[in-house]
Amino acid sequence: MNIIGLIPYGRDNAIPRAELARMVGLSDRKLRVLIREIRSKWTAIEPFICSTSEDKGYWLSNNTEEIRAVRNWYYSYIESSGFVLNNIDRELAKLDGTGLVYVRPHYRRIGGRL
């Protein structure tokens, strides 16, 4: 299903998730799954579907700074959730006796190429 044509460009024109779900005839959950699938296959020649919890819905953008800001919002969300998950893992490891040691995931530039 191609919903790109239903999502407006620009943060100020964001379409609420409930309205978009109603327009395409999907449940809220199925719409979020569809958006995640589209985002996971995104290429730089296409507009990106942006959203954050601070904004009022979804919007399209080709602006690298705006896309990077959304990326940074998601990263901070993941990072803050990671602290809770790390603590749970550490404490479960103590209870299980597994000796789990958390290593923070990261990217590494190899030979000047990503």
N, C-alpha and C positions, 0 to 999 in steps of 0.2 A: 504494500500500500504506500503510495507516495503522498505524504502530507505536507511536503515542503511548500507547495503552492498555497496552502492554507495559513501558513505562518508568516506574519508580516516582518519586514525589515525594521530594525531599530528598537532599542529598549523602551522608548516612550510609547511604542505601538504594540507592546507585548500582548499576546492573547492568553487569557487565563486558561489553565489546564482543563477546568471543567467545561468551558465553552468549546475548546478544541476537541475534547472527548465526545461531546454531544454532536459536533459537526461531522465527525468521522464515524460515529456510532460504535465507539469502543468504551469499555469500562475504564475508570481512572487507572487501574493497575495495568490493563493491556496497553493503554496509551503510553504509560511510563516505560514499559518493556519495549514498545516500538521505538520510542525516542532513543532509548539506550542502544538499541540495535543500529539505528541510523548513525548515531554519534560514533559508535565503535568502528564503523566503516567509512567515516568522514575522510575526505581528502582535501588538500588545500585549494583545489580548484573549485570547490563547492562552498556555498555559505554554510556556516556552522549554526546549529540550533543552540542558542544560549538560554540560560536560566540560572537563577540562584534563589535561595529561600528568601532573600531580601526583596526580590522583584515580584511582579504581579503575574508572571506567566512566561511564555516562550516567545523568543524573537530570533530572527536570522541576522547574521552579521558576517561580513567579509573583512572587518577591521581587525587587524592583528592585535592591537592593544586591547580592544574589547574582548576578543577571544582569550587572550592571555589573562585578563582580569577574571574571567569566568573560570579558567583553568586554575588560577591561584586560589579562588574561593573554594573550589572542589578539593584542592590539595590541602588547604587548611582544615576543611571539614574531615577529611580522611585522617590527617595527622592528629587532630584532637580526639577522634574516635580511637585511633591507634593507641593512645595512652591508656585508655580504659581496657582495650583488648589485651595490651601487654601485661597489665596488672592481673587481669583474669588468668592469662596463660601462666604467669609466674606462680600465682597462688595455686592453680590447679596442678602445676608441676610439683609443687611442694607436697600437695595432698597425694598425688599419684606416685611420687618418688621417681619421676622420669628424668629429672635433672635438665629440663628444657632451658636453653639459653637463647634469648631473642637476639636476632641480628637485624638491624633496620635495613629494609630494602632500599636500594639506590640504583641510579644509573651511573655508568662510567663511560667516559669518552675514550675510545680506543683508536690510536693512530690518527687523531684529528677528525674522525668521522663518528657520527652517531648511528 
